[in-house]
Amino acid sequence: MTDSPSPSATAVFDDQVTDGAAPTGITSDLTEGIVPAAADRPPLARFYMTSDLRAATGLPRTHLDYYLREGLILPTARTESGYLLFDERELETLRGIIAERQSGVSIREIRRRLGR
């Protein structure tokens, strides 16, 4: 049989108190280290993948790919795997492009208006 401690055995360090009081070095102030509420800090940026853009706008993949190739919408970032990511601003740009296309504005005119 080995001399291993029993499962109920606990180690006591020099800075710990064994009479039931809180060990030294541990604060009783529960608010220390708490992250501020969402109203106290800016919201996290939301990123969308191409599939999210298609779902949010109802565009077919071919139309979204065309707008990307033409430079009407620009990816905000890429994942390590190479997926394109878009922020809220690009989603709003895409919605504007769709609205202009539905009203008959040409791609060339949209590009000019966007300055891209």
N, C-alpha and C positions, 0 to 999 in steps of 0.2 A: 504494500500500500504506500502511496506517496504522501508527502507532507504538504499537500496543497491546502490553502485555507478553505474553510467551509463557505458555501454560497452566501451565508448571512454575514460573513465577516466584512468589515469596512475598514478602510485605511483612514488614519487620523494624521493630519499634517500639523506642523508646528503652529500655523496661523489659524487653525480651527479651534473652536471652543466645543467641548463635549458635553456641556451642561444644558444643551437645548437652545442656547442663544445663537443668534446669527453669526457665522464665521466673520472674522475681520476681513476687510477688503470688499465686502458685499454691501451695497447701499440699500437702505430700506425705502429710498425715494423711488416710487414706481414710475414716475414721469420721466426719469432720466433715460435717454436713449430711445424714446418713442418718436416715431416719424410724425411730422406735423400733418394735420388733416389736409385733404385735397384742396380746400379753399385757400390754404396757406401757400401752396406751391403751384407752379404752372402745370397744366395737364401734359401728359406724355404724348409725344408725337405719334400719330397713327400712320402706319405704312400699309399700302395696298399692293398686292401682287396683281399681275395682269388678269388673272381669273377673278379677283375681287372687283377690278374695274369693270370687267364685262358683266358681272352679276349686278353691280350698282347701276349700270347704265343700260343694260340690255343689248349692248353692241355684239355683233358676231366677232369671232376671233380675227377674221380677215380684215374687217374694218379697223379694229384696234391696231393690228399689225401695220396697216397702211398708214395710219396716223403717226405711228412710231417711226416708220421709214421716212415719211415726209417731214419729220421733225416738229409736228404740231404739238405733240406731248413729249416731254422729256423725263426719263427716269431720274428719280431723286438719288437712288443708291442701288447697289447690287449686293446680294447675299454672297457668302463665300462659295456657294454652289452655282452662282451665276444668274440667279433669278433677279428680274428687274423689280424694283420697289418704287412706289409712287407715294407722294404725300397728299394731304388734303387739298392743297393748292392745285396740284395737277389733276386731281379728280374734278375740281370745279372748272378748270380749264377745259377738260374733256366734255363736261356737261355743256359748257358754252359753245364748244365746237359743234356738238350734236344739234343744239338749238339753231345755230347759224346755218348749218347744212340743211336742216328741215325748212328753213325759211328761204332757201335757194342761193345762199352765198357760196361762192366758189372756194376751193381749197387755196388757191393763190391769194384771194382776198383775205381769207382767214389768217393765212401765214403772215400777210402784210400787217394786219391788225394786231396780231400777237407779237410782231417784231422778231419772228424766228426765221 
